[in-house]
Amino acid sequence: MLNHEVQLDRVFQALADPTRRAMVERLTRGPASVSELAKPLPMSLPAVVQHLQVLEAAGLVLSEKVGRVRTCRIEAAALRAAEGWIAAQRTPWEHRLDRLDDILAEHSEDKDQP
């Protein structure tokens, strides 16, 4: 598997979890400390840190520690890579769905004929 494919797999795996999606969504509005990210979540701080580690491993989040505060920010390049993959898949699927519409329309017309 190519390195790009492995990274894309990690992005989608990280985004499969609703807690991590919520964190990414929050970070799209700007940087936040770990405690700010943890505040609305019904879990312990260590659990939040584990989720952040998955996001960092996927390249979705970067963090920096200044003093006692760890601040996280979104890494847009990883999101753009996922968006690009989805966009590339959209065209073939739209063609398949258009072809299915044609087949169903032909089938419907055949049923209507005596």
C-alpha positions in Angstrom: 0.0 0.0 0.0 1.3 3.4 -0.8 2.2 5.9 1.9 -0.6 8.2 0.7 -3.1 5.4 0.9 -2.0 4.5 4.4 -2.4 8.2 5.5 -5.8 8.4 3.9 -6.9 5.2 5.7 -5.8 6.8 9.0 -7.8 9.9 8.2 -11.0 8.0 7.6 -10.4 5.7 10.5 -9.9 8.7 12.8 -13.0 10.4 11.4 -15.1 7.3 11.9 -15.5 8.1 15.6 -18.1 10.7 16.6 -16.0 12.1 19.4 -13.1 12.7 17.1 -15.4 14.3 14.5 -16.7 16.6 17.2 -13.1 17.6 18.1 -12.2 18.2 14.4 -15.4 20.3 14.0 -14.5 22.4 17.0 -10.9 22.9 15.8 -12.2 24.2 12.4 -13.3 27.3 14.3 -9.8 27.9 15.6 -7.1 26.5 18.0 -8.2 25.1 21.4 -6.5 23.8 24.5 -7.0 20.1 25.4 -9.1 21.2 28.4 -11.3 23.3 26.1 -11.8 20.3 23.8 -12.5 18.1 26.8 -15.1 20.4 28.4 -18.2 19.5 26.4 -17.3 15.8 26.2 -18.6 13.2 28.7 -15.2 11.5 29.3 -12.1 11.8 31.3 -9.2 14.0 30.2 -7.0 10.9 29.5 -9.6 9.6 27.1 -9.7 12.9 25.3 -5.9 12.8 25.0 -6.2 9.3 23.5 -8.6 10.6 20.9 -6.3 13.5 20.1 -3.4 11.1 19.7 -5.4 9.3 17.0 -6.2 12.6 15.3 -2.5 13.6 15.4 -1.4 10.2 14.1 -3.8 10.7 11.2 -2.3 14.1 10.5 -5.6 15.9 11.2 -4.5 17.7 14.3 -1.2 19.4 15.4 -0.5 20.2 19.0 2.0 22.4 20.7 2.8 22.6 24.4 3.6 26.0 25.8 4.2 25.9 29.5 1.5 23.7 31.0 -1.0 24.2 28.2 -1.2 22.0 25.1 -3.0 23.8 22.3 -4.4 21.9 19.3 -5.1 23.1 15.8 -6.5 21.6 12.7 -4.2 20.5 9.9 -6.2 21.3 6.8 -4.1 19.3 4.3 -5.3 16.0 5.7 -8.9 17.1 5.4 -8.2 18.3 1.8 -6.8 14.9 1.0 -9.9 13.1 2.2 -12.1 15.6 0.4 -10.1 15.0 -2.8 -10.6 11.3 -2.6 -14.3 11.7 -2.0 -14.6 14.0 -5.0 -12.7 11.6 -7.2 -15.2 8.8 -6.2 -18.2 11.0 -6.8 -18.0 11.1 -10.6 -17.9 7.3 -11.2 -20.7 6.8 -8.7 -22.8 9.4 -10.4 -22.3 7.7 -13.7 -23.3 4.4 -12.2 -26.4 5.9 -10.7 -27.3 7.6 -14.0 -26.9 4.3 -15.8 -29.2 2.6 -13.2 -31.8 5.3 -13.8 -31.7 4.5 -17.5 -32.0 0.8 -16.9 -34.9 1.3 -14.5 -36.6 3.7 -17.0 -36.2 1.1 -19.8 -37.6 -1.6 -17.6 -40.6 0.6 -16.6 -41.3 1.3 -20.3 -41.1 -2.4 -21.2 -43.7 -3.1 -18.5 -46.0 -0.4 -19.8 -46.1 -1.8 -23.3 -48.9 -4.3 -24.1 
